[in-house]
Amino acid sequence: MRIFRKITTPSNYHHHQLRSYVSTCRAVVLPSFGGADKLQLRSDVPVPPLKPNHVLVRTRAVSVNPLDTRMRSGYGRSIFEPLLPLILGRDVSGEVAAVGESVRSVIVGQEVFGALHPTAVRGTYTDYAILSDDEVTPKPTSLSHVEASAIPFAALTAWRALKSTARISEGQRILIVGGGGAVGFAAIQIAVAAGCNVATTCGSQSVDRILAVGAEQAVDYVAEDVELAIKGKFDAVLDTIGVPETERMGINFLKRGGHYMTLQGEAASLTDRFGLAIGLPAATTFLLKRQIQYRYSHGIEYSWTFMRADIEGLIEIRKLCEAGKMKIPVDKTFPITQVKEAHEAKDNKLIPGKVVLELD
Ligand SMILES: NC(=O)c1ccc[n+]([C@@H]2O[C@H](COP(=O)([O-])OP(=O)(O)OC[C@H]3O[C@@H](n4cnc5c(N)ncnc54)[C@H](OP(=O)(O)O)[C@@H]3O)[C@@H](O)[C@H]2O)c1
């Protein structure tokens, strides 16, 4: 790794900081799509120059999201194939190593956490990650880097659905389908903190953990008949599973005017199948048709929701963490040198909970 330092120029002297510029660093590179064996840990990966709104983060921990293993296998190839080699990874926790000239929200040396947009090509599986200033915020001091890195991508996905799309409010009833996963568990905590009454479906091993954070009901979808166990109608349903039967069930649980939101929007799968030129308009048409159909048949709003960088959401998530109202348990950590083993373990469903990669 080569590092050279530069003293700040008078024009940005008010930052009172010495900026470190790193020209190359260690990163896990994906040269082509496929299994975990495609991942290559390289030591001489270029660090591009920072744009004015960029934050260079010395990475300490990154969590493995389902998007990482899916992208590795070729999900989103219609977008990513021309951009190979990729660096996977969306979440990050670490320290600010340098900032672009317009960054005011964080300073060099500060501990931060955050997440990249789903389509970012240079991800966080690297010693030096680059994020925009609207993608990072100071890390909650109560959390370790490992704990913090598990949160932003999942929590921002849940935030986008519940706060930006459904605009949940106090006293509403919210159903989370799949509350045992990272997004589902974050969604439960966001809805509870907003004063909603929350019901969820999950595996038996997640029931106690979900009730402990304030959900009113956690139904084991394997042992129980969900449609009999859950009573009444809901203002919003977040479906993290998004298969036809959870969609049908979720829609039937909604009040008129309620929101059904699935995380399994088909924009990427359709563009992968038919290419961007045909797949993208096909996805738009497909979604519109379904929205109109459900508006007529059930009087509900139907949407595909996606994670999106949202600095206000990230700051609120940090506040929830600081108040002890947001946590995502980490099941296992791997050093970044064992990234293949970490991906294999997720592919083979050997570890049900969150996996985090550590960079020293
Ligand atoms: N659209 C987006 O922008 C976006 C963003 C993030 C994630 N996602 C997608 O959303 C999904 C969840 O992501 P995640 O990060 O939360 O993954 P995760 O932490 O791996 O969670 C997945 C969980 O789903 C649960 N599950 C599986 N089948 C179920 C069923 N039939 N009913 C209820 N629960 C079931 C399992 O929990 P139990 O152990 O309790 O069974 C599992 O822990 C993934 O498919 C991911 O690709 C989409």
The ligand as a Gaussian input file, in Angstrom:
#p B3LYP/6-31G(d) Opt

LIG

0 1
 N      -35.058000      -4.028000      -2.612000
 C      -33.970000      -3.707000      -1.928000
 O      -33.406000      -2.610000      -2.072000
 C      -33.442000      -4.678000      -0.928000
 C      -32.576000      -4.223000       0.074000
 C      -32.137000      -5.126000       1.029000
 C      -32.533000      -6.454000       0.942000
 N      -33.322000      -6.877000      -0.062000
 C      -33.772000      -8.280000      -0.151000
 O      -34.598000      -8.525000       0.961000
 C      -34.388000      -9.818000       1.468000
 C      -34.029000      -9.748000       2.945000
 O      -32.787000      -9.108000       3.109000
 P      -32.030000      -9.196000       4.503000
 O      -30.808000      -8.372000       4.424000
 O      -33.006000      -8.938000       5.594000
 O      -31.635000     -10.751000       4.487000
 P      -31.378000     -11.765000       5.699000
 O      -30.880000     -11.025000       6.893000
 O      -30.575000     -12.854000       5.147000
 O      -32.832000     -12.300000       6.055000
 C      -33.589000     -13.215000       5.343000
 C      -34.585000     -13.824000       6.344000
 O      -35.788000     -14.193000       5.739000
 C      -36.462000     -15.096000       6.606000
 N      -37.393000     -15.947000       5.852000
 C      -37.127000     -16.757000       4.806000
 N      -38.260000     -17.271000       4.310000
 C      -39.296000     -16.765000       5.066000
 C      -40.740000     -16.889000       5.033000
 N      -41.377000     -17.663000       4.116000
 N      -41.479000     -16.189000       5.949000
 C      -40.874000     -15.397000       6.862000
 N      -39.512000     -15.249000       6.930000
 C      -38.741000     -15.927000       6.048000
 C      -35.389000     -15.852000       7.332000
 O      -35.679000     -15.636000       8.705000
 P      -36.009000     -16.828000       9.691000
 O      -34.687000     -17.371000      10.063000
 O      -36.739000     -16.161000      10.798000
 O      -36.859000     -17.818000       8.910000
 C      -34.093000     -15.079000       6.984000
 O      -33.372000     -14.762000       8.145000
 C      -33.313000     -10.440000       0.580000
 O      -33.944000     -11.210000      -0.417000
 C      -32.626000      -9.255000      -0.031000
 O      -32.036000      -9.565000      -1.264000
 C      -33.804000      -6.011000      -0.998000

